[in-house]
Amino acid sequence: MASRNPLLLLLFVGFFSCPDVSGISIETDNKNVKAEEFKEAILSCKHKFSKGMSLRIEWKKIQSQGVSFVYYNSEFTGDLRGRAEMLNTGIRIRNVTRRDSGTYRCEISAKSEEGQRLGEATITLTVLVAPTTPVCEVPSSAMTGTVVQMSCKETEGSPPSEYQWYKNGVALLEKTGAASARAANITYTMNKKSGTLLFNTVTKNDTGEYFCEASNGIGLSQKCSVKRMQVDDLNLSGIIVAVVLVALVMVLCGLGVFYAQKKGYFASSSSMVLKLESIQPANFVQTFLFCQHLLQKRKVLPRFQAYQVLFYLEDFSLCEGHQITTCYTKVSMSWFQLG
């Protein structure tokens, strides 16, 4: 038993004499820093090391795609280069933008007689952004008894904006309960989070000028332009009169087409040829002049060309010495086939 005591003593002494890595306490004044856009933000990181100790300071930004250095080897990197400066072991960021929002980690290491000592602190930076002008959708007209929904939205503000609707320059009340809504004669539902204004059954009393205002406590609130909604009763008599007039016009058009067809105003080229064949001209000259007149008026062959006219004239020249009836039949059949 006595022989093992010196060995145990040696192990005990060696364990405490070897250099080791131990944790240290790092503190921050604010773990959740909020700063308005284009202003400055301070991320503090404090330690309790003595001034004579050699410190290594690093700042990192923790993102979903990984960890990146912000301050390394005594200089800033990335987006903070030229916009940030060290405050002891903390950081001052000037002209912050929404891209600077995120989680930052301060890491400090120091060498001492006891060995390497490490410590870290995590700070969240939220950049606050004022709202922009919202986009409002208001129908210009509506019929009584129908459902109408207005919308108001802007996407730049951080934190997200809340929305307030106005009618004729007066802020609309938010519906808090059925009894209070009836007492105040409220016929709508306003959602300040989503920016919607819903009328389940719109009435003529809802006619007016509407606009919406977006605000999130940062900067000035923003509003859209004023838009008017006109609510009217459904005009049944007007609709009936319009339907009757349309039906009357359709009947008159149908009668007009029937009359024109009966009178032969829409006769085709083939029917013109058949009528021509039924004529028995007294002599060749009358036949020639009558056929030439039809060709010039484009009533027999609407698609004829100049050479077709010459072709028909040549056909007439072949009629010499033949009977008029036989020659006339050949010419009219040529028109019918080519037309």
Sequence and secondary structure as in RCSB ss.txt:
>XXXX:A:sequence
MASRNPLLLLLFVGFFSCPDVSGISIETDNKNVKAEEFKEAILSCKHKFSKGMSLRIEWKKIQSQGVSFVYYNSE
FTGDLRGRAEMLNTGIRIRNVTRRDSGTYRCEISAKSEEGQRLGEATITLTVLVAPTTPVCEVPSSAMTGTVVQM
SCKETEGSPPSEYQWYKNGVALLEKTGAASARAANITYTMNKKSGTLLFNTVTKNDTGEYFCEASNGIGLSQKCS
VKRMQVDDLNLSGIIVAVVLVALVMVLCGLGVFYAQKKGYFASSSSMVLKLESIQPANFVQTFLFCQHLLQKRKV
LPRFQAYQVLFYLEDFSLCEGHQITTCYTKVSMSWFQLG
>XXXX:A:secstr
 GGGHHHHHHHHHHHHHS EEEE   B S SEEEEETTS EEE  B    TTS EEEEEEEEETTEEEEEEETTE
E GGGTTTEEEETTEEEESS  GGG EEEEEEEEEEETTEEEEEEEEEEEEEEB     EEE  SEEETTS EEE
EEE    BS  EEEEEETTEE      HHHHHHTT  EEEETTTTEEEESS  GGG EEEEEEEE SSS  EE  
 EEEEEE   HHHHHHHHHHHHHHHHHHHHHHHHHHHHTTT  HHHHHHHHHT   SSHHHHHHHHHHHHHHTSS
 TT  HHHHHHHHHHHHTTTTS HHHHHHHHHHHHHHH 
